Amino acid sequence: MNATALIAEDEPLLAANLQAELARLWPELSIVATVGHGEAALTQTLALQPDLLFLDIRMPGMSGLEAAQALAEDWPETSAQTKPFPLIVFVTAYDQYALQAFERAAVDYVLKPVQPDRLAQTCARLQSALRLRARQQVDAPALSAVIEQLRGLVGGGVMGQAAAAPPASPLRVIQASVGNAIHMVPVDDVLYFEAADKYVRVITAEREHLIRISLRELQPQLDAQRFWQIHRGTVVRCDAIATALRDEAGKITLTLRGHADKLMVSRMYAHLFKPM
């Protein structure tokens, strides 16, 4: 069965071994790219639109799970030029706790070091899934299912750790450096936070600040009941939201109280906005 695949693995020997085993087990499978970090996995998968994606969980920078989440957010709307969302196989060295989480989700995994017998089972599952997809012409429902699976993996602490507990004392003040001065910005005044490379933009009704911390590091310090993640790069104070507008394509745009900025909600977090 002909198909295309991308391998994302930061250890060259393991990537080469996986590619060699796939060539032996599935000669018709074409490896369109092999990349070594999550950002490259994201950009190359969006550009090449392979049928399959083998994602290492631990990679420099963006993890495999974060790359999968970003792909689910950024995958283009289905059209004649767009292929269905790729079937994802996670490559992991995690313990049984993590494996149980993967098994509960409808995505496959292979354990490092990759064993030929286990990889053969994965190839058979993938071929079956591709045949089913071709017969049923599965497009948008497949992406919706992936999003639900990723929510479960992220929420289930699949990184081999328990889900992070809320901070004992949520952050109350942001200390933003401007020249020689440090501006004390009450968190209650923040409308939203937005990732900007290695910085975070802190947006209030009056002005914008830039702080040298990643959004990933900042978010656990915030009160999760008040600050909602709506995109991998955006966290908004929920009581600063005025309206959530859903267009005909199902995309959600937020308007804010006392500010002209509009925020886009990604597919991963659209479930937060449902009428009571």
Secondary structure, DSSP 8 states (H G I E B T S, - for coil): --EEEEEE-S-HHHHHHHHHHHHHH-TTEEEEEEESSHHHHHHHHHHH--SEEEEESS-SSS-HHHHHHHHHHH-----TT-----EEEEEE---HHHHHHHHHTT-EEEESS--HHHHHHHHHHHHHHHHHHHHHT--HHHHHHHHHHHHHHHHTTTTTS------SS---EEEEEETTEEEEEEGGGEEEEEEETTEEEEEESS-EEEESS-HHHHGGGS-TTTEEEEETTEEEEGGGEEEEEE-TTS-EEEEETTEEEEEEE-GGGGGG----
